[in-house]
Amino acid sequence: MMKDAISYAAQLPCFDNPDQIEPLSGGITNVNLRVMDGDRRYVVRLGQDIPEHGVLRWNELALSRAAEAAKISPAVHYHAQGVLVLDFIEARTYTEELARDPANVPRIVELLKHTHHALNAHLTMPVLTFWPFQVNRTYATRLRADGSRHFSNLPRFMAALDQLEEATGPVTLVIGHNDLLAANILDDGDKLWLIDWEYGAFGNVWFDVGNMAAISDFDRQQETQLLEAYLGHPATEVDWRRFDAMRCAANLRETLWGMVSEQHLELDIDYQAYTAEQLAGFEKSYTDYLQRYRD
């Protein structure tokens, strides 16, 4: 599969003399390659639509272009069906440890704020909406239809989801990234970049913040720094409940994503292990939520 991808990338019409084509690690829904063409380097992302995950490449392209215009993401060099070619950024890829570092949290928050308030001005076409509660319900519907091995857990998950959705309160609609893996943040030594817009869409402002904490496993002290840096003031009880509900919803989304991926994605990834890891994260965050907010 990788050999075929490298051969395909070498023949793309956007390149003059491509060489040094090599895989990039980190992708769990695409094949990602780094290509040297003359004295310039590019990232080639190969991946078709993934309807099971609501990934539509026209939407990814629209958000990638808007993020480029907002100086958040690298420039789009070329695109075609199933192909997106971007400028390569010489930068350090964040890890979960770097994302949790108190010195980095304010920089991440500024990046998120800029994303939430700048991208819509650069859109040239309508884009999708990402509502995590409906995303999770859609996953559950698909898992039932597929006869998933996780079928017995779904009623409990959906009951929790109803409770969490009610707790999030009124919606502040922004352009969100909605997939804040630490590896999607790059540091070039001067600024942070945000890459991979597969799930970018209009959505709830709280989701990106909760998603960041969930995926990088922030503890309570780190969550406090993250939340209050985003708010710009000490968090109220209402703020905390919304944040905690969204963190749980984000953990559940990652869990259900893994469950669906077990049956529908074919990359060389251990999706069952990913599911198990994310399910443990959801069980912990939801248990903490129930203990904090006993009505």
Buried (B, 14 or more C-beta within 10 A) or exposed (E): EEEEBBEBBBEBEBBEEBEEBEEBEEBBBBBBBBBBBEEEBBBBBBBEBBEBBBBBBEBBBBBBBBBBBBEBBBBBBBBEEEBBBBBBBEBEBBEBEBBBBEEBBEBBBBBBBBBBEBBBEBBEEEBBEBBBBEBBBBBBEBBEEBEBEBEEBBEEBBEBBEBBBEBBBEEEEBBBBBBBBBBBBBBEEEBBBBBBBBBBBBBBBBBBBBBBBBBBBBEEEBBBBBBBBBBEEEBEEEBBBBBBBBBBBBBBBBBBBBBBBBBBBEEEBEBEEBBEBBBEBBEEBBEBBEEEBEE
